[in-house]
Structure formats: C-alpha cells, structure tokens
Amino acid sequence: MIKVYKNTEKIPDCLEKGKAYNCEGVKKELAAIYNNKCCYCETKLTKNFEIEHFRPKEKYRWLEKSWSNLLSFAVVATNQKVINLKRRMETFLKVKKILMFINRQLF
C-alpha cells in the first residue's frame, strides 16, 4: 500500500468553479497524488482511468464534487470488484438453495 498526502486546501480549479468532478484538472491532480496508480490495486493508471468516490455519490450527493471524496482507480480494479461480488453472490445463492432443501427435508 502506498501512502499518499492529499492537500484538501489545494483544490483543482474546475472543482472550485463548480464544474463536473471528472474534468481534466481533477484527473491530473489525482494521478499525481496517487503516483499514477490505482488507489485500490496499485496498477499503473491508463489514459482512460476513472474517478471513484470514497463515499458513494448515490447516497452522499453533497460529497459528489468534494475533493476529499475523490480517488483515482483503474477500470481493472472495478471489474475485479464486480467479478468478486458476483462470485460471492453465486456462492450465497447456492448455500441458500441447499439450506432451503435441507429445511424442507427436515420439516
């Protein structure tokens, strides 16, 4: 894990002007802060890396454009999270099915 220092007082211009959080200025700053690495898996960022919200923007709308809530991440990391989530869900459903079968057999 790499240690990063994010100056919450030095905010990219486009965020201060109220523009979208995924502007080039924000991407440049995040890439520099995270040493051109993904904040999750530390793989090298590609040109089309994306911006992740530490706290989900769907639930915390007021933090959507908050500099302290933005992270850089590789699309690979997101895909890996989705794959792991799907595997866990499949395992859960299999176990649930088995338990329901056992429950029917016992009662």
C-alpha positions as CSV (number, residue, x, y, z in Angstrom):
1,M,0.0,0.0,0.0
2,I,1.3,3.4,-0.9
3,K,1.0,6.3,1.4
4,V,-0.5,9.4,-0.1
5,Y,-0.8,13.0,1.0
6,K,-3.8,14.9,-0.3
7,N,-3.9,18.6,0.3
8,T,-7.6,19.3,0.9
9,E,-6.9,23.1,0.7
10,K,-5.4,22.9,-2.8
11,I,-8.5,22.1,-4.9
12,P,-8.3,21.9,-8.7
13,D,-9.8,25.0,-10.4
14,C,-12.6,23.1,-12.2
15,L,-13.9,21.8,-8.8
16,E,-13.8,25.3,-7.3
17,K,-15.8,26.7,-10.3
18,G,-18.5,24.1,-9.7
19,K,-17.9,22.1,-12.8
20,A,-18.1,18.3,-13.0
21,Y,-15.7,16.2,-10.8
22,N,-14.3,14.3,-13.8
23,C,-12.6,17.2,-15.5
24,E,-9.0,17.0,-16.7
25,G,-7.7,19.1,-13.9
26,V,-9.0,16.7,-11.3
27,K,-7.7,13.7,-13.2
28,K,-4.2,15.3,-13.4
29,E,-4.1,16.1,-9.7
30,L,-5.4,12.6,-8.7
31,A,-2.9,10.9,-10.9
32,A,-0.1,12.9,-9.4
33,I,-1.2,12.3,-5.8
34,Y,-1.6,8.5,-6.3
35,N,1.7,8.3,-8.3
36,N,-0.2,7.3,-11.4
37,K,-1.5,4.2,-9.6
38,C,-4.9,2.9,-8.8
39,C,-5.9,3.6,-5.2
40,Y,-7.2,0.0,-4.8
41,C,-4.9,-2.3,-6.6
42,E,-1.9,0.0,-7.3
43,T,-1.8,-1.0,-11.0
44,K,-0.5,1.7,-13.3
45,L,-3.2,4.0,-14.5
46,T,-4.0,4.1,-18.2
47,K,-5.1,7.3,-20.0
48,N,-8.8,6.4,-19.6
49,F,-8.7,5.8,-15.8
50,E,-11.8,6.8,-13.9
51,I,-12.6,8.7,-10.7
52,E,-14.0,6.8,-7.8
53,H,-15.9,8.3,-4.9
54,F,-14.8,7.1,-1.4
55,R,-18.4,7.6,-0.2
56,P,-20.9,6.6,-2.9
57,K,-22.3,9.6,-4.8
58,E,-25.7,8.0,-5.0
59,K,-26.0,8.0,-1.2
60,Y,-23.9,11.1,-0.4
61,R,-24.9,13.6,-3.1
62,W,-23.4,16.6,-1.3
63,L,-20.0,14.9,-1.5
64,E,-20.1,14.2,-5.3
65,K,-17.8,17.2,-6.0
66,S,-15.9,17.1,-2.8
67,W,-12.1,17.0,-3.4
68,S,-11.6,14.9,-0.2
69,N,-14.1,12.2,-1.5
70,L,-12.4,11.6,-4.9
71,L,-10.0,8.8,-5.7
72,S,-8.2,7.6,-8.9
73,F,-8.9,4.0,-9.9
74,A,-8.1,1.7,-12.8
75,V,-11.1,0.1,-14.6
76,V,-9.4,-3.2,-14.0
77,A,-9.9,-2.8,-10.2
78,T,-13.6,-2.1,-10.7
79,N,-14.0,-5.1,-12.9
80,Q,-12.3,-7.3,-10.4
81,K,-14.6,-6.0,-7.6
82,V,-17.6,-6.8,-9.7
83,I,-16.3,-10.3,-10.5
84,N,-15.6,-11.0,-6.8
85,L,-19.1,-9.7,-5.9
86,K,-20.7,-11.9,-8.5
87,R,-18.8,-14.9,-7.2
88,R,-19.8,-14.2,-3.6
89,M,-23.4,-13.8,-4.7
90,E,-23.4,-17.1,-6.6
91,T,-21.9,-18.9,-3.6
92,F,-24.5,-17.3,-1.3
93,L,-27.4,-18.4,-3.6
94,K,-26.0,-22.0,-3.8
95,V,-25.8,-22.2,0.0
96,K,-29.2,-20.7,0.4
97,K,-30.7,-23.2,-2.0
98,I,-29.0,-26.1,-0.1
99,L,-30.3,-24.8,3.2
100,M,-33.8,-24.5,1.9
101,F,-33.7,-28.0,0.6
102,I,-32.4,-29.3,4.0
103,N,-35.1,-27.3,5.7
104,R,-37.8,-28.9,3.6
105,Q,-36.5,-32.4,4.2
106,L,-36.5,-31.9,8.0
107,F,-39.9,-30.3,8.3
